[in-house]
Amino acid sequence: MENLDVMVLRTLQGWRAAGRRALLATVVRTWGSSPRPVGSIMALCEDGSVVGSVSGGCIEDDLIDRHTRAYAQGAPTANAVGDKDHRIPSGPPTFVKYGVTADEAHRFGLPCGGTLELLLEYDPAPDSLATLITALEAGRLMQRSVRLVDGAVTLTPAAAPTELAVDAERLTNTFGPEYRMLLIGAGQLAEYLATMALFNGFAVTVCDPREEYRGSWNVPAATVVSDMPDDVVLAFKPDRRSCVVALTHDPKLDDLALLEALNTDAFYVGGIGSRRNNEARRARMIEHFDQTEESLARLRGPIGIYIGSKTPPEIAVSVMAEILAVKNGVTLPRDMEVAQAKNDRELAHNDPGALVCGVRAA
């Protein structure tokens, strides 16, 4: 499953290229709690089809009701007094607010006190959308600026992600290429992790030179390669929207790939293994590859958050949760780290308890 923004833009471009009327809605401001963050987008076609999301669904329903006849009963009556137009307007972009009053917040399913503002762009130009999609598919970070007076769009390459900005003249939003995940190893755990990553909008590449593992791979949406992992990391060129996860338990495959990944801008680099195996990995890297504790500071392991996972799918949930937390800039409490949590539980398990009348309590 591709990145949600790319999916929205691609679908919208297809509608417009086919001559169908459509609008693009962007969350530009929020006050209090809101279901979706600033910068979220959705597209609405004249037939009521929707892709993307700006809320939990109720605001989408209202936009469908306002701008299409998907919810209208019977054929439209051109001269009916008070009949809704039920069409997508023409003209420059417009702002619309939801949740301004308590009644509206309840009606639209917004959290208590939540208000959000949307910018609606009517009939975006399909050629501009196609140019943006092509740039994103090529891995480029792009800035899309919309002039509010007439809806004219300017596309420029961006050096770094920036927050959405809106003023009296224009709205500027940054669109990035897909997040990417490189998995070293094509075992069962990798299949579960790849599946979860795909659903979260990552493009997944799996590297395993072992034919017996590649032959049983069962996630067709992932790209599978057979070169040596360290060479694949170099060719993959991890950037700030990439993560590299080693899952083979084989130092000959995992170690060199992780070392190459640590020399990149990848936002997450980690290897599977127990506390003992991860300590051994670090010792090998320091002894044989001239690494230091400082150079290995970004190397994660044991990977995942502590949820008591035992099976491959449970471990995949744990690892995916940690990757998403790092991606989203969330600092997890230390007691959620696998190593720390297991150490704490061992200390509690081995605590002999207090003395009671000369006998330790159980």
C-alpha positions as CSV (number, residue, x, y, z in Angstrom):
1,M,0.0,0.0,0.0
2,E,1.5,3.3,-1.1
3,N,1.9,6.5,0.9
4,L,-1.5,8.0,1.7
5,D,-0.7,11.5,0.3
6,V,0.6,10.0,-3.0
7,M,-2.5,7.8,-3.2
8,V,-4.8,10.8,-2.8
9,L,-2.9,12.9,-5.4
10,R,-2.7,10.0,-7.8
11,T,-6.5,9.3,-7.6
12,L,-7.3,13.0,-7.8
13,Q,-5.1,13.4,-10.9
14,G,-6.8,10.4,-12.5
15,W,-10.3,12.0,-12.0
16,R,-9.2,15.3,-13.4
17,A,-7.4,13.8,-16.4
18,A,-10.6,12.0,-17.2
19,G,-12.5,15.3,-17.2
20,R,-14.3,14.7,-13.9
21,R,-14.8,17.6,-11.5
22,A,-13.2,17.2,-8.1
23,L,-11.9,19.1,-5.1
24,L,-8.8,18.8,-2.8
25,A,-9.4,19.5,0.9
26,T,-6.4,20.3,3.2
27,V,-6.5,20.7,7.0
28,V,-4.9,24.1,7.5
29,R,-5.6,24.9,11.1
30,T,-6.8,23.0,14.2
31,W,-7.8,24.2,17.6
32,G,-8.0,21.8,20.6
33,S,-8.2,18.1,19.8
34,S,-8.6,17.1,16.1
35,P,-8.9,13.7,14.4
36,R,-6.3,14.5,11.8
37,P,-3.1,16.7,11.9
38,V,-2.5,19.9,9.9
39,G,-1.5,19.1,6.4
40,S,-3.8,16.1,6.0
41,I,-5.5,15.9,2.6
42,M,-8.5,14.2,1.0
43,A,-10.0,14.4,-2.5
44,L,-13.7,14.3,-3.4
45,C,-15.0,13.5,-6.9
46,E,-18.3,14.8,-8.3
47,D,-19.8,11.3,-8.0
48,G,-19.2,11.2,-4.2
49,S,-16.0,9.1,-4.3
50,V,-13.6,10.0,-1.6
51,V,-9.9,9.1,-1.0
52,G,-7.9,10.3,2.0
53,S,-9.3,11.7,5.3
54,V,-9.6,15.0,7.2
55,S,-11.6,13.6,10.1
56,G,-13.1,10.5,11.4
57,G,-15.7,10.5,8.6
58,C,-18.4,12.9,9.5
59,I,-16.8,16.0,7.9
60,E,-16.2,13.9,4.7
61,D,-19.9,13.0,4.8
62,D,-20.8,16.7,5.0
63,L,-18.6,17.6,2.1
64,I,-20.1,14.8,0.0
65,D,-23.6,16.1,0.9
66,R,-22.7,19.7,0.0
67,H,-20.8,19.1,-3.2
68,T,-22.3,16.0,-4.8
69,R,-25.7,14.3,-5.3
70,A,-24.5,11.0,-3.7
71,Y,-26.9,11.5,-0.8
72,A,-29.7,13.2,-2.7
73,Q,-32.9,11.3,-3.3
74,G,-34.2,11.2,-6.8
75,A,-33.2,13.3,-9.8
76,P,-32.2,16.9,-9.2
77,T,-34.9,19.5,-9.7
78,A,-33.4,22.5,-11.4
79,N,-36.0,25.0,-10.3
80,A,-36.9,23.6,-6.9
81,V,-36.9,26.4,-4.3
82,G,-34.4,25.9,-1.6
83,D,-32.9,22.8,-3.4
84,K,-29.1,22.4,-2.7
85,D,-26.9,23.0,-5.7
86,H,-25.0,19.7,-4.8
87,R,-22.2,20.6,-7.2
88,I,-18.5,21.3,-6.8
89,P,-18.2,25.1,-7.2
90,S,-15.8,26.8,-9.6
91,G,-13.4,29.6,-8.8
92,P,-10.7,30.3,-6.2
93,P,-10.0,28.2,-3.1
94,T,-12.2,28.7,-0.1
95,F,-11.8,28.2,3.6
96,V,-14.4,26.3,5.7
97,K,-14.4,25.7,9.5
98,Y,-16.0,22.8,11.3
99,G,-16.7,22.4,15.0
100,V,-17.0,26.1,15.8
101,T,-19.9,25.5,18.2
102,A,-20.5,22.7,20.6
103,D,-23.5,21.6,18.5
104,E,-21.3,21.4,15.4
105,A,-18.6,19.6,17.2
106,H,-21.1,17.0,18.3
107,R,-22.7,16.8,14.8
108,F,-19.4,16.3,13.0
109,G,-18.0,13.9,15.6
110,L,-15.1,16.2,16.6
111,P,-13.5,15.6,20.0
112,C,-14.6,17.9,22.8
113,G,-13.4,21.4,22.1
114,G,-12.0,20.4,18.7
115,T,-12.2,22.8,15.7
116,L,-10.5,22.5,12.3
117,E,-10.3,24.6,9.2
118,L,-10.0,23.3,5.7
119,L,-8.9,24.8,2.4
120,L,-11.0,23.5,-0.5
121,E,-9.3,23.7,-4.0
122,Y,-11.8,23.2,-6.8
123,D,-10.8,21.3,-10.0
124,P,-7.0,21.3,-9.5
125,A,-5.1,21.2,-12.8
126,P,-4.2,17.6,-13.7
127,D,-0.9,18.5,-15.4
128,S,0.4,20.1,-12.2
129,L,-0.7,17.1,-10.2
130,A,1.0,14.7,-12.6
131,T,4.3,16.7,-12.3
132,L,4.1,16.5,-8.5
133,I,3.4,12.8,-8.5
134,T,6.3,12.1,-10.9
135,A,8.7,14.1,-8.6
136,L,7.5,12.1,-5.5
137,E,7.9,8.8,-7.3
138,A,11.5,9.8,-8.2
139,G,12.2,10.3,-4.4
140,R,12.2,14.1,-4.4
141,L,10.8,16.3,-1.6
142,M,8.5,18.9,-3.1
143,Q,6.8,22.1,-1.9
144,R,3.4,22.9,-3.3
145,S,2.2,26.5,-3.1
146,V,-1.4,27.5,-3.8
147,R,-2.2,31.2,-4.5
148,L,-5.4,31.9,-2.7
149,V,-6.7,34.6,-5.1
150,D,-7.0,32.3,-8.1
151,G,-5.8,28.8,-7.1
152,A,-2.7,28.9,-9.2
153,V,-0.1,26.3,-8.1
154,T,3.7,26.5,-8.0
155,L,5.9,23.5,-7.4
156,T,9.5,23.8,-6.2
157,P,12.0,21.2,-4.8
158,A,12.4,21.4,-1.1
159,A,15.6,20.8,0.8
160,A,14.0,19.7,4.1
161,P,10.4,19.0,5.3
162,T,8.6,22.1,6.7
163,E,5.3,22.6,8.5
164,L,2.3,23.7,6.4
165,A,2.2,27.5,6.2
166,V,-0.8,29.7,5.3
167,D,-1.2,33.4,5.2
168,A,-3.4,36.0,3.4
169,E,-1.9,35.2,0.0
170,R,-1.0,31.5,-0.2
171,L,-0.9,28.1,1.3
172,T,2.3,26.1,1.2
173,N,2.5,22.4,2.0
174,T,5.5,20.0,1.7
175,F,5.0,16.6,0.2
176,G,7.7,13.9,0.6
177,P,8.4,10.7,-1.2
178,E,7.3,7.5,0.4
179,Y,8.9,6.3,3.6
180,R,11.1,3.3,2.8
181,M,12.0,0.2,4.8
182,L,14.9,-2.1,4.0
183,L,14.7,-5.5,5.7
184,I,17.7,-7.8,5.9
185,G,16.4,-11.3,5.9
186,A,13.3,-12.9,4.3
187,G,12.1,-15.1,7.2
188,Q,8.7,-15.3,8.8
189,L,9.2,-12.2,11.0
190,A,10.2,-10.2,8.0
191,E,6.9,-11.1,6.2
192,Y,4.8,-9.9,9.1
193,L,6.9,-6.7,9.5
194,A,6.8,-6.0,5.8
195,T,3.0,-6.4,5.7
196,M,2.6,-3.9,8.6
197,A,5.0,-1.5,7.0
198,L,3.1,-1.6,3.7
199,F,-0.1,-0.8,5.5
200,N,1.6,2.2,7.1
201,G,2.6,3.6,3.8
202,F,6.2,2.4,3.6
203,A,7.8,1.1,0.4
204,V,9.5,-2.2,1.5
205,T,12.6,-3.8,0.1
206,V,13.7,-7.2,1.4
207,C,17.3,-8.4,0.9
208,D,18.3,-12.0,1.4
209,P,21.1,-13.8,-0.5
210,R,19.8,-17.2,0.8
211,E,17.7,-18.7,-2.0
212,E,15.8,-21.0,0.4
213,Y,14.4,-18.0,2.2
214,R,13.6,-15.9,-0.9
215,G,11.8,-18.9,-2.5
216,S,9.2,-19.0,0.2
217,W,8.6,-15.2,0.4
218,N,4.9,-14.4,0.4
219,V,4.4,-10.6,0.4
220,P,4.2,-9.7,-3.3
221,A,4.0,-5.9,-2.7
222,A,7.6,-5.9,-1.3
223,T,10.6,-5.8,-3.6
224,V,13.0,-8.8,-3.0
225,V,16.7,-8.6,-3.9
226,S,19.4,-11.3,-3.6
227,D,22.7,-9.3,-3.4
228,M,24.8,-9.2,-0.3
229,P,23.2,-6.9,2.3
230,D,26.0,-4.4,2.7
231,D,25.9,-3.8,-1.1
232,V,22.2,-3.5,-1.0
233,V,22.4,-0.8,1.7
234,L,24.8,1.2,-0.4
235,A,22.5,0.9,-3.5
236,F,19.4,1.7,-1.4
237,K,20.9,5.0,-0.3
238,P,18.9,5.4,2.9
239,D,17.8,8.9,3.7
240,R,15.9,10.6,6.5
241,R,12.7,8.8,5.4
242,S,14.3,5.4,5.5
243,C,14.8,2.7,8.1
244,V,17.0,-0.4,8.0
245,V,16.2,-3.5,10.1
246,A,18.4,-6.6,10.2
247,L,16.5,-9.8,11.0
248,T,18.7,-12.8,9.9
249,H,20.5,-13.5,13.3
250,D,23.5,-14.2,11.0
251,P,26.4,-11.8,11.8
252,K,27.9,-12.4,8.3
253,L,24.7,-10.8,6.8
254,D,23.5,-8.4,9.6
255,D,26.7,-6.8,10.8
256,L,28.1,-5.3,7.6
257,A,24.6,-4.1,6.5
258,L,24.1,-2.3,9.9
259,L,27.5,-0.7,9.7
260,E,26.8,0.7,6.3
261,A,23.4,1.9,7.4
262,L,24.9,3.7,10.4
263,N,26.8,5.8,7.8
264,T,23.6,7.1,6.3
265,D,20.8,9.5,7.3
266,A,18.4,6.6,8.0
267,F,16.0,7.6,10.9
268,Y,16.1,4.1,12.3
269,V,18.8,1.4,12.2
270,G,18.3,-1.8,14.3
271,G,19.0,-5.5,14.5
272,I,17.0,-8.4,16.0
273,G,18.4,-10.4,18.8
274,S,18.4,-11.0,22.5
275,R,20.2,-8.7,25.0
276,R,23.2,-11.0,25.0
277,N,23.4,-11.2,21.2
278,N,23.1,-7.5,20.9
279,E,25.9,-7.0,23.4
280,A,28.0,-9.5,21.4
281,R,27.2,-7.6,18.1
282,R,28.5,-4.4,19.6
283,A,31.6,-6.0,20.9
284,R,32.3,-7.5,17.5
285,M,31.9,-4.2,15.8
286,I,34.2,-2.4,18.3
287,E,36.8,-5.2,18.1
288,H,36.9,-6.0,14.4
289,F,35.5,-2.9,12.7
290,D,37.1,0.0,14.7
291,Q,33.8,1.2,16.0
292,T,33.2,3.0,19.3
293,E,30.3,3.4,21.7
294,E,29.8,6.8,20.2
295,S,29.7,5.5,16.6
296,L,27.2,2.8,17.6
297,A,25.0,5.1,19.5
298,R,22.3,5.1,16.8
299,L,22.2,1.3,16.6
300,R,19.1,-0.1,18.2
301,G,18.8,-3.4,19.8
302,P,17.1,-5.3,21.2
303,I,14.6,-3.7,18.8
304,G,10.9,-3.1,19.5
305,I,9.0,-2.0,22.5
306,Y,8.3,-4.3,25.4
307,I,4.8,-5.9,25.1
308,G,5.7,-9.4,26.2
309,S,5.8,-10.5,22.6
310,K,6.7,-14.2,21.9
311,T,5.5,-15.0,18.4
312,P,6.7,-13.6,15.0
313,P,3.5,-11.5,14.5
314,E,3.7,-10.1,18.1
315,I,7.4,-9.3,17.7
316,A,6.6,-7.5,14.4
317,V,4.0,-5.4,16.2
318,S,6.6,-4.5,18.8
319,V,9.2,-3.5,16.2
320,M,6.7,-1.6,14.0
321,A,5.5,0.4,17.0
322,E,9.1,1.5,17.8
323,I,9.8,2.4,14.2
324,L,6.6,4.5,14.0
325,A,7.4,6.2,17.3
326,V,10.9,7.2,16.1
327,K,9.4,8.3,12.7
328,N,6.9,10.5,14.5
329,G,9.4,12.0,16.9
330,V,7.9,10.3,20.0
331,T,10.3,9.6,22.9
332,L,9.3,6.4,24.6
333,P,9.7,5.9,28.3
334,R,12.8,3.8,29.2
335,D,10.6,1.1,30.8
336,M,9.2,0.4,27.3
337,E,12.6,-0.5,25.9
338,V,12.9,-4.3,25.6
339,A,16.2,-4.6,27.4
340,Q,15.3,-2.2,30.3
341,A,11.9,-3.9,30.8
342,K,13.4,-7.4,30.9
343,N,16.1,-6.3,33.3
344,D,13.5,-4.7,35.6
345,R,11.4,-7.8,35.5
346,E,14.4,-10.0,36.3
347,L,15.3,-7.9,39.3
348,A,11.7,-8.1,40.6
349,H,11.6,-11.8,40.0
350,N,14.9,-12.4,41.9
351,D,14.0,-10.1,44.8
352,P,14.1,-12.3,47.9
353,G,11.6,-10.1,49.7
354,A,11.6,-8.6,53.2
355,L,12.5,-10.5,56.4
356,V,9.5,-11.5,58.5
357,C,10.4,-13.1,61.9
358,G,13.7,-14.2,60.4
359,V,12.2,-15.7,57.3
360,R,12.1,-13.9,53.9
361,A,8.5,-13.3,52.7
362,A,7.7,-14.9,49.4
